[in-house]
Amino acid sequence: DSARRIAEGLNRDGIIPPLKYRVLYRDEFSEEGAARASDFWNYTTVKRILKNEVYLGHTVLGKTKKVSVKSKKKVPVPISEWAVTENTHEALVSEEVFNAARDNLGKGTRDFRRYDHVRKSIFSGIAYCALCGHALCSCGTVYKGERNKYWYLSCINKRKDISRPCTGTRIRYADLVSLVTDDLNSLISLTDEQIDGIVKRVMREEGSQNAASAYKLRRERLKDRLAVIDKIIPKLYADNAEGRLDDDRLSRMVADLQKETQVLKAELTDIGSETLKTNKSDNYKMFFELIKRYSHIEELDRNTLATFVERIEVGPKVLPAGKKRATHKTSAFEQPVRIFYKFVGEMSEIR
């Protein structure tokens, strides 16, 4: 069976999914956290379980790490860097069964993109829902042979098998292509004087170049101090081993140095953020140098889009007062679309 069919079977049998079980019987969740726990299994949860070596009796640590000391955000760590300790508890499945299940994952997957009649979106990994942040995927139908006319991008999080589905964002594929193409062509058509004006405005907003020099000098001093601390700590342990430094004093001095290290690293992270801001004008210059290689974009393709655009956020339609839905192509409505370009971000407020 596929992971999706396994999930459907578990839902039919009324089996509680893992996160919901933790909410109901084991861990303490906030009200907001508990509300995110779905009552339904999905194929992603099934795949995650089938790949988890914990069920072989192993302990796996270090799957994620924090971005910085001050940040709560975690990022995934490459599998090669995970810390795995084998045979720490009783295995729930044999290694043969586990390997067989892992090897069968994805065997029934078909790459529909290789078929000519399948719609291939150039916005994959670029277009997202402004409401929930999930990706927009292709959807639609075919009517009287018209395939592209009824091609839409819709929020992938508008599903029935999750506890808090998105209310939904949808936009015609052709409309989004036209909008992005027009916006790129408007940037290409800017004169050198207009570009200089934009860059100068950015430079005024970010402050003088003296700020960048000050940040650079402070960053170098912080790195120098961290390097000194890295040399001091081993020497303290050496002095302790040779009897020149007692244990209590060693503990206090090392603790103080570790606290100082945390403070210095946090400041270094903050300075890095500020330095990025001071380099903003350079980023704009790079962006416009890149865009001036084009004279006009007639047809937007994936390569051109990926060259310039980092992310697109599409919001829901805003209908006139008294209207509940756009029932005809002539019905007036507004739909917010934000385009974030590489190097420079959103350009609408600058132009």
N, C-alpha and C positions, 0 to 999 in steps of 0.2 A: 504493500500500500504506500501511497505518497504521504508526505507529512500533512498535507491538507486533509486527506481522507482519515488519517489517524486522529486529527483534531476534531473532525466532524463526528467520528465515532465516540470520542471521549465526551463530547457535548451531548450526544444522544443518551449516553449512559449516566449523565448527571455527575460526572467526576469533577471535583473542584480544581481549577487550575492553581499552580503553585503560589502565585502572588496573592490570590484571593484567600488561599488556605492560611498564609502567613498573617494576613489582615484579620481573619476570623479567630484563629486559634493560637498563634504563636507570638508574633512581634507586635510592638506598639507603634502604630502609624498616626500621623497627624490626620485631621479630618480631610484635608486636601489630598494627602497621599493615599488614604484609604479609598477616596472617591475614584482614583485613577485605576484601581484594580478591577479588571474585567471579570465578569461571570463566565466568560467563554474562552475556550482554548482557541489558539490560532496556530498556523503552521510554523511561524517563527519560533514560538515556545517549544514546539515539538522538536524542531531542528536543533535548538540550543541544548535540549536535554540529551539528544542522541550524540552530540559532540562533546558532552561534558565528561571529563575523565574522573570526576568525583565518584561516579557510579561504578568505576573500576576499583575503588578503594584507595584512590590517591588524593592528596591534598594539593590544590593548585592555588598559588598566591601570586600577587603582582600582575593581575590582568590589566589594571588601570593605574594611572598615577596622576597626581595633581599638577596643574600647569605651573603653579608657583606656590610659595608659602602662604601668600595672602588670598589666593583664589580658592574657591570651592569647586571649580570646574575640574572634571577628570577627563583624561584622554586615554584611548586604548594603547596598550603596550604590545609590541610584536610578540608572537607566540614563542619565538626563540629566546625571549628574555623572561618568560614566566618562570617562577620558582615552583617546581613540581617535586613533592615528596611522595614516594610510592609506598603502598601498603600501610597506610596509617589507620585504616578502618576496614570493616567488612565490606567486600564488594557486593553489589546488588545484581550484577550481570557478569558473565564470564568474558574474558578478553576476546574469545572467538565470536561470540554474539555481538559484542560491542563493535569489533572491527567489520563484521559483516554488515551491520546497520550503517556504519559510517561510509563504507564503500558503496552501498546502494543509494546513498543520498545523492539526488540530482541525476540519477541514471535515466529517469523517465522525462527529464526536462527537454523540451524542444525549443530550439532557437527560431521563433517565428519571424524574426527580422530578416532571415535569408530569403523569405518569399516576397516576390515583387509586389503582390497585391496588399501586403501589410503596410499600414501607415508607419512611417519612421520619423519620429519627432526630433528636430534639431535642438530642442530645449531640455533634453534629458539631463538631469543633474544641475540645471541652471534655473529653471522656473519653479517657484514655490508658492504655496498658499500664504497670503498675508495674515490670515486668521490664526492658523495653528502651526505654520512653519513646515508642514510636510510637503513633499514633492507633488507636482502636478503631472498626471499621466494621461496618455491618449485614451480617448473614448469617442463614441459616436456610432453612427449607423450608415447604411448605404441605401439611398432612395433613388429609384429610376436611374441607376448607374452613377449617380453623383456620390463620389466618395469623399472628396476634400471639402465639399460644401457643408457636410454634416460632421466634420472632424472638430472635436473639442479637446481642450486640456482641462482636466478636473482634479480636484484634491483627492489624493489617494487615501486620506484619513476619513473620508465620508463612507463609513462601512457600518454594517449592522452587528458585526461580531466583536466590537470593542465597547467599553463602558461609556466613554465620552467621545463620540464621533464628532467630527467637524460639521458645522452646518453647511459647509460646501462653498467652494469657489469654482466657477467655470467660465471659460473664455473660448471663443472660436479660435482655432489654430491660425487660420488665415489672418484674423484681426491682429493677433499678437505678432505675427511675422511682419505685417504691414507697419505696425506701430514701431517696432524695433528698427526696421529698415529706415523708416522716415527719420527717427531720432539720430541714427548713425549718419545719415546723409546730411542732416542739419549741422552736425559737428564737422563733417568733412568740408562743408561749404563755408565755414568760418574763415574770415580773412586773417592775415597775420596780425593786423592791428587789434582785431577782436580777441585773438588768442593772447596777445601780450597784455591786454586789459584784464583778462581772466586771471592770468598768472600773477600780475601785480596785485590784484585784489586778494588773491590767496596769500601772497607774501605779507600784505598788510595785516591780514587776520592772524597769521601765525607768529607775528613779531619779528624782531630784527635778527640778523645772523649772529649777533653777539650771544643771543640765548643758546643757539646751537653750539657755539664754542664753549660756553660755560658748562653745558650738559656734558660735552665730550671730556672736558678736563675733570669734572667731578666723577664721571664714569671710570676714567683711568685711575684716579686715586682710590676709588672703592675697590677696583680689581687688585690694585697693589696691596691694599690692606688685607684683602681676603687671601692673597698669596702668602703674606707674612704670617697670618694666623695658621694657615696650613703647615707652615714650617715650625711654628712655635709648639703646637700640640704634641707632635712626636718627640720633641726635645724634652717636654715636661714629663712624658712617660719614661723617657730614658733616665732623667734625673731621679724619678721616683724609684726606678728599678735599681739604681746605684746607691740609694739611701740618702741623696741630697735633698729630697723633697718628700714630706710625709703624705700619707694617703688623703687626709682631710683637706689639706691645702691643694693637693692635686685635683680633687673633686671640685672644689670651689673655683679654681682657676680655669679648668676645662669647661665647667658649666657657664662661666662668664664669657669665655671665648665663643662658645656655641651660640649663646644668646646674641652676642655681637654679630656673629656670622649671619644669623637669621635676619637681623635688622638691616645689615649691609646688603644682603641679597634682595630683600624687599625693596629697598631704595633703588637698587640697580634695575629692578624690574620696572619701577615707576619711571626712572630716567629713560629707560628704553622706550617706553610709551611716549614720553615727551619728545624724544629724539625723532620718533616717527612723524610726529606732528610738524617739527621744524623742517623735515625733509619733504613736506607736502608739495612745495613749489617745484622741487625736482621731479616729483612723481607726475605733476601736471605737464611739465615739459616733455617727459618721456612719452606720456600718453599722446600728446598732440604730434610729436615726431612720428609716432607709429601710425596715427590716423591720417597724416598727410601723405602717406604712401598710396592712399586710395584717392581716386578722382570722383568715383560715384559707385554705389552698390546697387546693381540692377536686381539681382536675386540673392537673397540672404541664404547662405549655407552654414553648415555646422562649423567649419574651420574659421570662417569670418566671425561668426558669433562668439566662439570660444576665444578668439584672439582679443576681443574687446570687452566682452561682458562677463562679469564674475557671478552675478546673481540677479534674478528678476522676481519681484514679489507682486502677485496679482491679488487684488481684493475682490469682495463680492460686488455685484451690481447695485447701484444706488438708483432706485426708481423714483419717478415723480410722485408727489403727494397723492394718495388715493389709489395708486397702482400697486398691486400685489405681485405681478409678474409681467415680464415682457412677452406678450403673446404673438407679436408680429415683428418682422424685421424692421418695420418703420417705427416701432415704439421707441420713444426717446428714453435713454438711461445713461448714467455715467458709471464708469468702472475704473477705480484707481489702479495704476500700474507703476511700480517703481523699478527703475533700471539702475543697477550698481555696476559701474564700469571698473575694469582692472586699473590698479594704481591710484585712481582718484575717487572711487565711490560714486555717489549720486551726484549728477550734474545739474539737476533742475534748479537748485537754489543758487547756483553760481552764474548761470547764463541769464 
